[in-house]
């Protein structure tokens, strides 16, 4: 006989699959179902938090993570999700404290060290930021980061064509850079080049499959665009993602030229 935990895990994995396809209502409904099967299973609330974060409900994501932490000690996944939600809400000092806690569990985790470096830069902790980021990035990567940050700001300022030009230059040097493909997909969608936008998003999804800082964002957006979702919904998701990007500290990198 299947245990409540095994049954809840099977449903939770289905929710994760729906999230990867950008099917947020179905994913969240399955989280509700999994929680009914096993109300004590913390991983369900972490998956719910991921879905709420993609939806833009960052406070809801934090409430789900609070529920998860009440059921079990915080996991690396729940701590990472909490840090991203706090960063998205502009609560950089709290986010940094959470990242430090996560790094106590995985001291050499490269994505966590990158997020810590970005948060330190955002908070003006220059020496600590440089120590984190210098070990992870070659000089050209920092230049690419700066170009991406400029492109994100251009889109937020209503200049998607200029953003596309900046990202074309980055991808001319680094054609397999998933963050640049993601941003160029946004720019192309905003200039109504939808076929090219979808192609960029699919390639970004393929390349970011092993990157936990990008995969939760790329896969759902790719699914939503493929479904031909309402233009206002997609625009809102893109602008929300761009605000998260510019709040992340990426613009603190040196500017090219």
N, C-alpha and C positions, 0 to 999 in steps of 0.2 A: 504493500500500500504506500502511495506517495505521501511523504510528510508535508505538513503545511509549509515548511521552509523550502523544500524542493519545488513545490507547486508555485510558491511566490517567486522563486528565482527564475523558473521557466517563463512566467509572465513578465518579470522585470526584463529579461533578455529580449522578449518581444518588444517591450517599450523602447529599449535601446535601439533595436532595429528601426522602429518608426522614427525615432529621433534622427538617426543617420540619414533617413530619407526626407527629413524636414516635415514629417507628419505630426505636428505638435499636439493637436487635440487627441488623436488616437494614442499617442505616447502617454499623455497625462492621464487619460482614462484608464489605461492599463496599469499605471502606477496606483491609481485608486483601487483597482481590482486586486493587485498584488498586496497592498496594505491590508485589505480585508482578509486575504488568505493567511497572512502572518503579520499581525500588527507590531511585532517586536523586531522585524527585519530592517536594520538600519540602511542597508544598501538600496532599498526601494526609495527612501527619502533622498538619498544622494542622486539617484537617477531623476527623481522629481525635480530636484534643485537644478540639475543640468537643463531639463526642459524649460523650467521657468526662466532660467538665465537666458537661454536662446530667445525666448519670447519677449525678453526685456523686462520681466517682473523680477528685478534684482532683490527687492525686499521680500517677495515671496520665496525666492531661492534661499535667502538667509533663514527664513522661518523653517523651511524644509530641512536645512542643514542643522538648525537647532534641534529639530525633532530627531534627526539621525544621531546627533551627539548625545541626546538623552537616552538612546537605546544601546549605544556601544561607544567605546573610545574612538575619538576621531581617527579616521584613516587618512592615508596620503591623498586619496581621491577627494574626500570631503574637505580636507584642509585646502587643497588646490582650488576647489570650486568656491570655497568661502573667500579666499584671497582675491580671486577674479571678480566676485560679486562686490566685495568691498571696494576694490579699485574702481570698478565701474560706477560706484556711487560717490566717488571722490573722497573716500575715507582711506587715504593712502597710509597713514600711520598705523591704523588698525590692520590694513592688508599686510603691511610689512611685518607686523608682529606675528601674524598667522603664517606667513612664508617662513619666518625664522623657526616656528614650531615644526613646520613640515620638513625643513632642512635638518632638524634634529633627528628625524626618522630616516632621511636619505641625504646625507651631507654632500654627496657629489652629483646630485640630480641636476643635469644641465639646464632644463627648462625652469626649474625653481630658482636656480642661481641667476638666470637671466631676468626673471620677474623681480627678484630681489634687487638686482642691479638697476632695473628700470625704476622701481619704486624709490630706491635711494637717490637716484638722479632727480626724480620728481620732487623729493623732499629736500634737495640741496645738499645731500650727503655725498659730496663729490668724490672723496677718496674711496669710500666704500663702494660707490657705483663703479668707479674705474677698476677697482680690484675684481669685482664680479664680472664685468663685461669684457675687460681686456683679455681675461683667460679664455673667453668663449668666442671672441670675434676677431677675425683678421681685419686689418685696416679697411679693406675694400667693403667688408660687411657693414662697418659703421657708416661709410659713405652711402651705401644702399639704404640703410635704415633712415638716414637723413632725407634722402630723396623720397622714400615712401611716406615719411611723416609730412613732407611738403605736399605730396600728392593728396594725402588725406585732408589736409587743411584746405587745399584748393577745392576739393569736392564739397566740403562743408561750406565754403564761400561761394558755391554756385559756379565753379569753373571746372567741370568734368573733362573738357577737352584738353585743358592744360595739364590736368592730372594724368590723362592718358599719355600725353607726350613724355612726361617725366617717367612714367612706368615703362613705356617703350624703351627708353634709354637704359633703365635698370635691367630689363629683360634682354636687351641686346648684349649685355655683359654677363648676365647670370640667368639663362633661359629656364633653369629648373628651380627658380626661387619661388616657393609656394606663396609667401606673403605678397610678393609683387603681382603674381597671377591673380590672387584674390582681389587685391585692390584694383587691378586693371579690369577685372570682371565687373566690379562696382562701377568704375568710370564708364565702361562701355554700355552697361545697362542704363546709366543716367543719360547717355547721349543716344539711347534707343537702338544701339547695335546689339540686339538681343541674342542673335545666333553666336556672335563672337563672345559675348558676355558669358553665355552658358558654356562655351568651349573652354574659356579661361577658368571658370569655376570647377568644371569637371577635372581639369588638369591639376588645379590646386588641391582638390579633394584627393586625387591619386597620390600626389607628392607629399601631402600632409598626413597620410594614414598613420604614421608612427610619431606624429608630433602632437602631444596632448594639449599644447597651448593653442593650436590652430584647429585641430580636427573637430572639436565640439562646435565650432562656429561654421566651418566650411561646409561640412556635410549637410546640416539642416538647410542652409541657404541654397545649396545646390538643388536639393529636393523641392524647395518652395518655388524656385525659378522654373524648374522643369515642369511643374504643375500648372504654370501660367497663372499664378496667384494674382489677386487684385493689385494693381499698380501702386496704390497708396500703401498697402501692406508691405510690399517689397521695398519701396522707398523708405518707409519708416524703419525697417530692419537694417537696411544699408546705412542710413544716417546714424542709427543707434550703434552699429558696429564701428563706424568711423569715429564716433565720440569716444568709444572705449579705446580705440587705437590711439587717438591723440592724447588721451588721459594716461596712457601706459608709461609715458616717459620716453618713448621712442624719439620724440623730437629733441631730446637732450643730446643726441649724438651729434658729432661735428657735421656741419653742412659741407656739401661738395663745393670745390672751387674756392 
